[in-house]
Amino acid sequence: MTRVSTFQQSQTLLQDMLANQLRANDAQRQVNTGHVAEFYKDIFQDTASLNGAKSLLSRLEQHKANDGRIQAGLFSFDAALGGMEQAGTDIKEAVMGAINASSAQGFDAAIEGAFDAALSFLNSQTSEGYLFSGSLKDTAPINITAMSDLLTALEPPTDIFANNSLKTTVRIDENRSLEIGILADDVGLEIMTAIQRIALWQNGTLPTTAPIPVGPAGPVSTPLTPEDQAFLTGEIANLENLIKNISEIRGANGLNLKTVEETVISLDTQIDQSEIFISNIEDVDAAEAITNLNQRNFALEASYNVLSQVNRLSLLNFL
């Protein structure tokens, strides 16, 4: 006689159905969230690597954000230095024009314009404060407002500079720091000295900074006197030198800008790689997750059907 019993079989099928429900729910969660697991305990073997990668990603993104602000500051430096270089060139052209034409016409206006431009660029500001003030971001680095103020300043006019000596140093990535600060007296003393010498000459006073000219002093007249001619000719070498020095400072700033731009490109690559690494641990492949969900739903549906059929069995089926 054959023994008919469905209890044990039903329990086995019920357990299998419950397991399929859990797998289907897990697959549904993965599709909905896009994540492999809800809790770190479910990916405990990758937790250390995941935390390390996320920490690195956060630092890389912060470096990139900082580098964006650094780039903006370097662009501001470049614009100001370009303006300073042009102001020096304008002074040289005014001097050479007066020599060539033996005329003082327009000379004072040209020098005054160059002074105003240089003063404006040296007192340039950004959202973070004055560019050339060192760490004194709230203090204008030049404390005079008119070219006539140079007549009472020291020679050379070191007392007109209010910046301190602290240059900005920034960290641009995980391993490198860069000094990007430029001080007003480093870039502006020569041009302010050149303007002061001309202002003194035009005021009838011999400048005491080198080269000391032979008097009597000006002002420059039309036609130029031999003394005017000799004084202005002697200024050309100083003017060419200060233009060259400003150009070199601008070149060093440009090199810093290039370094930061290349660093940002490198950071973008590192950020992409970190995000891929994190995604490989945390995220599911969408197509694979949907396929798994369909398969597990199919398995769950099959469990329901089998369990339903077993529950409908009775001795009557065998009588």
ChimeraX attribute file (.defattr): number of C-alpha atoms within 10 A of each C-alpha:
attribute: neighborCount
match mode: 1-to-1
recipient: residues
	/A:1	3
	/A:2	5
	/A:3	5
	/A:4	10
	/A:5	11
	/A:6	12
	/A:7	11
	/A:8	9
	/A:9	13
	/A:10	17
	/A:11	12
	/A:12	12
	/A:13	18
	/A:14	16
	/A:15	13
	/A:16	17
	/A:17	21
	/A:18	14
	/A:19	14
	/A:20	21
	/A:21	18
	/A:22	14
	/A:23	19
	/A:24	21
	/A:25	15
	/A:26	19
	/A:27	23
	/A:28	19
	/A:29	17
	/A:30	22
	/A:31	21
	/A:32	12
	/A:33	12
	/A:34	17
	/A:35	19
	/A:36	21
	/A:37	17
	/A:38	13
	/A:39	9
	/A:40	12
	/A:41	10
	/A:42	11
	/A:43	15
	/A:44	11
	/A:45	10
	/A:46	14
	/A:47	15
	/A:48	10
	/A:49	14
	/A:50	21
	/A:51	12
	/A:52	13
	/A:53	19
	/A:54	15
	/A:55	12
	/A:56	16
	/A:57	20
	/A:58	14
	/A:59	15
	/A:60	21
	/A:61	17
	/A:62	14
	/A:63	19
	/A:64	22
	/A:65	13
	/A:66	16
	/A:67	22
	/A:68	16
	/A:69	13
	/A:70	20
	/A:71	18
	/A:72	13
	/A:73	20
	/A:74	24
	/A:75	15
	/A:76	17
	/A:77	27
	/A:78	19
	/A:79	15
	/A:80	23
	/A:81	25
	/A:82	16
	/A:83	18
	/A:84	28
	/A:85	21
	/A:86	18
	/A:87	24
	/A:88	29
	/A:89	17
	/A:90	18
	/A:91	26
	/A:92	22
	/A:93	17
	/A:94	22
	/A:95	23
	/A:96	17
	/A:97	16
	/A:98	24
	/A:99	19
	/A:100	11
	/A:101	12
	/A:102	17
	/A:103	16
	/A:104	20
	/A:105	16
	/A:106	11
	/A:107	18
	/A:108	16
	/A:109	12
	/A:110	17
	/A:111	23
	/A:112	17
	/A:113	16
	/A:114	24
	/A:115	25
	/A:116	16
	/A:117	18
	/A:118	23
	/A:119	22
	/A:120	16
	/A:121	23
	/A:122	27
	/A:123	20
	/A:124	19
	/A:125	20
	/A:126	12
	/A:127	8
	/A:128	10
	/A:129	16
	/A:130	21
	/A:131	30
	/A:132	32
	/A:133	29
	/A:134	20
	/A:135	18
	/A:136	17
	/A:137	17
	/A:138	12
	/A:139	18
	/A:140	21
	/A:141	25
	/A:142	21
	/A:143	15
	/A:144	16
	/A:145	13
	/A:146	12
	/A:147	18
	/A:148	14
	/A:149	14
	/A:150	22
	/A:151	19
	/A:152	10
	/A:153	14
	/A:154	13
	/A:155	15
	/A:156	19
	/A:157	19
	/A:158	15
	/A:159	14
	/A:160	19
	/A:161	21
	/A:162	20
	/A:163	22
	/A:164	16
	/A:165	16
	/A:166	13
	/A:167	15
	/A:168	13
	/A:169	11
	/A:170	15
	/A:171	14
	/A:172	23
	/A:173	21
	/A:174	11
	/A:175	6
	/A:176	9
	/A:177	11
	/A:178	14
	/A:179	12
	/A:180	17
	/A:181	21
	/A:182	22
	/A:183	22
	/A:184	24
	/A:185	24
	/A:186	14
	/A:187	21
	/A:188	22
	/A:189	17
	/A:190	21
	/A:191	25
	/A:192	22
	/A:193	21
	/A:194	23
	/A:195	21
	/A:196	26
	/A:197	27
	/A:198	27
	/A:199	24
	/A:200	20
	/A:201	23
	/A:202	17
	/A:203	15
	/A:204	15
	/A:205	17
	/A:206	20
	/A:207	23
	/A:208	13
	/A:209	13
	/A:210	11
	/A:211	12
	/A:212	12
	/A:213	20
	/A:214	12
	/A:215	16
	/A:216	12
	/A:217	19
	/A:218	20
	/A:219	19
	/A:220	25
	/A:221	16
	/A:222	13
	/A:223	15
	/A:224	20
	/A:225	15
	/A:226	9
	/A:227	16
	/A:228	27
	/A:229	19
	/A:230	15
	/A:231	25
	/A:232	21
	/A:233	15
	/A:234	15
	/A:235	20
	/A:236	17
	/A:237	11
	/A:238	18
	/A:239	22
	/A:240	14
	/A:241	14
	/A:242	23
	/A:243	19
	/A:244	14
	/A:245	16
	/A:246	22
	/A:247	18
	/A:248	13
	/A:249	17
	/A:250	23
	/A:251	14
	/A:252	14
	/A:253	21
	/A:254	16
	/A:255	13
	/A:256	18
	/A:257	22
	/A:258	14
	/A:259	14
	/A:260	21
	/A:261	16
	/A:262	12
	/A:263	18
	/A:264	23
	/A:265	12
	/A:266	14
	/A:267	21
	/A:268	15
	/A:269	12
	/A:270	16
	/A:271	20
	/A:272	13
	/A:273	14
	/A:274	21
	/A:275	14
	/A:276	14
	/A:277	16
	/A:278	19
	/A:279	16
	/A:280	14
	/A:281	16
	/A:282	18
	/A:283	17
	/A:284	18
	/A:285	15
	/A:286	14
	/A:287	10
	/A:288	12
	/A:289	22
	/A:290	17
	/A:291	14
	/A:292	19
	/A:293	21
	/A:294	15
	/A:295	15
	/A:296	21
	/A:297	19
	/A:298	14
	/A:299	18
	/A:300	21
	/A:301	15
	/A:302	14
	/A:303	21
	/A:304	17
	/A:305	13
	/A:306	15
	/A:307	19
	/A:308	13
	/A:309	11
	/A:310	14
	/A:311	13
	/A:312	8
	/A:313	13
	/A:314	12
	/A:315	9
	/A:316	6
	/A:317	7
	/A:318	8
	/A:319	5
